[in-house]
Amino acid sequence: MDPDKALAAANAAAAKAARRDKAQAWLRRIATRAQVWGPESAQHSAEWSSDRSHLPP
């Protein structure tokens, strides 16, 4: 195999692995926040965002 092609393939594999790791870390972070905040907080957030009384008329 051509060394340049081998290097390109290795770089592509490394980039793919880095993207996968980044995505998994993002999903872990979201899951952790959901556990910490819980459903009550999500409900409160939804209620507050639909409540417009804090906005000027």
VMD Tcl script that builds the backbone (N, CA, C; Angstrom):
set m [mol new atoms 171]
animate dup $m
set s [atomselect $m all]
$s set {name element resname resid chain x y z} {
  {N N MET 1 A 0.842 -1.184 0.000}
  {CA C MET 1 A 0.000 0.000 0.000}
  {C C MET 1 A 0.884 1.244 0.000}
  {N N ASP 2 A 0.433 2.221 -0.737}
  {CA C ASP 2 A 1.140 3.493 -0.832}
  {C C ASP 2 A 1.155 4.168 0.554}
  {N N PRO 3 A 2.311 4.643 1.017}
  {CA C PRO 3 A 2.370 5.262 2.360}
  {C C PRO 3 A 1.421 6.451 2.506}
  {N N ASP 4 A 1.251 7.236 1.444}
  {CA C ASP 4 A 0.339 8.377 1.532}
  {C C ASP 4 A -1.104 7.924 1.722}
  {N N LYS 5 A -1.457 6.845 1.007}
  {CA C LYS 5 A -2.816 6.314 1.152}
  {C C LYS 5 A -3.020 5.726 2.539}
  {N N ALA 6 A -2.007 5.079 3.057}
  {CA C ALA 6 A -2.085 4.493 4.393}
  {C C ALA 6 A -2.259 5.599 5.441}
  {N N LEU 7 A -1.514 6.675 5.273}
  {CA C LEU 7 A -1.621 7.799 6.203}
  {C C LEU 7 A -3.007 8.437 6.116}
  {N N ALA 8 A -3.497 8.602 4.899}
  {CA C ALA 8 A -4.829 9.188 4.718}
  {C C ALA 8 A -5.899 8.302 5.360}
  {N N ALA 9 A -5.766 6.988 5.211}
  {CA C ALA 9 A -6.734 6.069 5.807}
  {C C ALA 9 A -6.665 6.126 7.334}
  {N N ALA 10 A -5.462 6.201 7.869}
  {CA C ALA 10 A -5.302 6.279 9.325}
  {C C ALA 10 A -5.890 7.589 9.860}
  {N N ASN 11 A -5.661 8.683 9.142}
  {CA C ASN 11 A -6.212 9.971 9.561}
  {C C ASN 11 A -7.737 9.969 9.513}
  {N N ALA 12 A -8.276 9.351 8.465}
  {CA C ALA 12 A -9.737 9.270 8.353}
  {C C ALA 12 A -10.321 8.452 9.497}
  {N N ALA 13 A -9.681 7.348 9.831}
  {CA C ALA 13 A -10.153 6.504 10.934}
  {C C ALA 13 A -10.068 7.248 12.263}
  {N N ALA 14 A -8.995 7.998 12.456}
  {CA C ALA 14 A -8.837 8.756 13.697}
  {C C ALA 14 A -9.894 9.853 13.794}
  {N N ALA 15 A -10.172 10.520 12.684}
  {CA C ALA 15 A -11.180 11.582 12.684}
  {C C ALA 15 A -12.567 10.999 12.978}
  {N N LYS 16 A -12.852 9.833 12.407}
  {CA C LYS 16 A -14.140 9.183 12.646}
  {C C LYS 16 A -14.277 8.811 14.120}
  {N N ALA 17 A -13.225 8.278 14.700}
  {CA C ALA 17 A -13.254 7.893 16.116}
  {C C ALA 17 A -13.424 9.128 17.005}
  {N N ALA 18 A -12.782 10.222 16.637}
  {CA C ALA 18 A -12.898 11.451 17.426}
  {C C ALA 18 A -14.323 11.988 17.381}
  {N N ARG 19 A -14.949 11.941 16.205}
  {CA C ARG 19 A -16.338 12.401 16.093}
  {C C ARG 19 A -17.261 11.519 16.929}
  {N N ARG 20 A -17.023 10.206 16.895}
  {CA C ARG 20 A -17.850 9.279 17.671}
  {C C ARG 20 A -17.693 9.557 19.165}
  {N N ASP 21 A -16.450 9.753 19.613}
  {CA C ASP 21 A -16.202 10.025 21.027}
  {C C ASP 21 A -16.861 11.328 21.457}
  {N N LYS 22 A -16.781 12.336 20.603}
  {CA C LYS 22 A -17.386 13.629 20.919}
  {C C LYS 22 A -18.904 13.492 21.036}
  {N N ALA 23 A -19.511 12.744 20.114}
  {CA C ALA 23 A -20.957 12.541 20.150}
  {C C ALA 23 A -21.364 11.766 21.406}
  {N N GLN 24 A -20.590 10.747 21.770}
  {CA C GLN 24 A -20.919 9.975 22.959}
  {C C GLN 24 A -20.795 10.826 24.218}
  {N N ALA 25 A -19.785 11.685 24.267}
  {CA C ALA 25 A -19.621 12.564 25.430}
  {C C ALA 25 A -20.793 13.523 25.531}
  {N N TRP 26 A -21.258 14.033 24.389}
  {CA C TRP 26 A -22.393 14.953 24.367}
  {C C TRP 26 A -23.645 14.244 24.880}
  {N N LEU 27 A -23.878 13.027 24.410}
  {CA C LEU 27 A -25.059 12.280 24.853}
  {C C LEU 27 A -24.980 11.958 26.342}
  {N N ARG 28 A -23.776 11.614 26.827}
  {CA C ARG 28 A -23.609 11.349 28.260}
  {C C ARG 28 A -23.925 12.587 29.078}
  {N N ARG 29 A -23.461 13.751 28.603}
  {CA C ARG 29 A -23.694 15.000 29.317}
  {C C ARG 29 A -25.191 15.303 29.378}
  {N N ILE 30 A -25.882 15.121 28.261}
  {CA C ILE 30 A -27.330 15.363 28.233}
  {C C ILE 30 A -28.047 14.413 29.188}
  {N N ALA 31 A -27.682 13.138 29.176}
  {CA C ALA 31 A -28.313 12.148 30.054}
  {C C ALA 31 A -28.062 12.497 31.519}
  {N N THR 32 A -26.854 12.940 31.828}
  {CA C THR 32 A -26.529 13.304 33.208}
  {C C THR 32 A -27.363 14.494 33.656}
  {N N ARG 33 A -27.504 15.476 32.799}
  {CA C ARG 33 A -28.314 16.643 33.165}
  {C C ARG 33 A -29.769 16.248 33.364}
  {N N ALA 34 A -30.280 15.365 32.533}
  {CA C ALA 34 A -31.666 14.923 32.681}
  {C C ALA 34 A -31.858 14.226 34.023}
  {N N GLN 35 A -30.873 13.437 34.457}
  {CA C GLN 35 A -30.985 12.750 35.737}
  {C C GLN 35 A -30.910 13.744 36.891}
  {N N VAL 36 A -30.020 14.726 36.778}
  {CA C VAL 36 A -29.838 15.681 37.864}
  {C C VAL 36 A -31.063 16.591 37.989}
  {N N TRP 37 A -31.556 17.087 36.860}
  {CA C TRP 37 A -32.671 18.029 36.906}
  {C C TRP 37 A -33.995 17.330 37.145}
  {N N GLY 38 A -34.155 16.165 36.560}
  {CA C GLY 38 A -35.372 15.394 36.758}
  {C C GLY 38 A -36.557 15.951 35.987}
  {N N PRO 39 A -37.655 15.202 35.977}
  {CA C PRO 39 A -38.833 15.600 35.196}
  {C C PRO 39 A -39.527 16.841 35.757}
  {N N GLU 40 A -39.446 17.051 37.079}
  {CA C GLU 40 A -40.113 18.224 37.655}
  {C C GLU 40 A -39.520 19.504 37.086}
  {N N SER 41 A -38.203 19.523 36.962}
  {CA C SER 41 A -37.541 20.698 36.437}
  {C C SER 41 A -37.917 20.922 34.974}
  {N N ALA 42 A -38.027 19.836 34.217}
  {CA C ALA 42 A -38.416 19.960 32.813}
  {C C ALA 42 A -39.833 20.515 32.718}
  {N N GLN 43 A -40.712 20.061 33.605}
  {CA C GLN 43 A -42.094 20.555 33.620}
  {C C GLN 43 A -42.106 22.042 33.970}
  {N N HIS 44 A -41.336 22.432 34.966}
  {CA C HIS 44 A -41.258 23.834 35.362}
  {C C HIS 44 A -40.749 24.687 34.194}
  {N N SER 45 A -39.736 24.183 33.518}
  {CA C SER 45 A -39.175 24.894 32.374}
  {C C SER 45 A -40.228 25.103 31.295}
  {N N ALA 46 A -41.001 24.067 31.009}
  {CA C ALA 46 A -42.035 24.156 29.980}
  {C C ALA 46 A -43.110 25.157 30.401}
  {N N GLU 47 A -43.482 25.143 31.675}
  {CA C GLU 47 A -44.501 26.081 32.149}
  {C C GLU 47 A -43.989 27.520 32.076}
  {N N TRP 48 A -42.755 27.735 32.499}
  {CA C TRP 48 A -42.213 29.086 32.501}
  {C C TRP 48 A -42.093 29.626 31.082}
  {N N SER 49 A -41.652 28.760 30.150}
  {CA C SER 49 A -41.455 29.247 28.789}
  {C C SER 49 A -42.783 29.545 28.109}
  {N N SER 50 A -43.885 28.905 28.560}
  {CA C SER 50 A -45.183 29.197 27.950}
  {C C SER 50 A -45.874 30.357 28.668}
  {N N ASP 51 A -45.374 30.734 29.840}
  {CA C ASP 51 A -45.942 31.850 30.596}
  {C C ASP 51 A -45.353 33.151 30.067}
  {N N ARG 52 A -46.205 34.014 29.552}
  {CA C ARG 52 A -45.739 35.262 28.953}
  {C C ARG 52 A -45.948 36.469 29.880}
  {N N SER 53 A -46.362 36.221 31.140}
  {CA C SER 53 A -46.686 37.345 32.029}
  {C C SER 53 A -45.463 38.196 32.354}
  {N N HIS 54 A -44.264 37.653 32.191}
  {CA C HIS 54 A -43.059 38.423 32.498}
  {C C HIS 54 A -42.653 39.319 31.332}
  {N N LEU 55 A -43.344 39.192 30.206}
  {CA C LEU 55 A -43.010 40.004 29.038}
  {C C LEU 55 A -43.898 41.239 28.990}
  {N N PRO 56 A -43.396 42.340 28.454}
  {CA C PRO 56 A -44.248 43.527 28.314}
  {C C PRO 56 A -45.347 43.268 27.278}
  {N N PRO 57 A -46.473 43.979 27.407}
  {CA C PRO 57 A -47.585 43.760 26.459}
  {C C PRO 57 A -47.225 44.191 25.037}
}
mol reanalyze $m
mol bondsrecalc $m
mol representation Tube
mol addrep $m
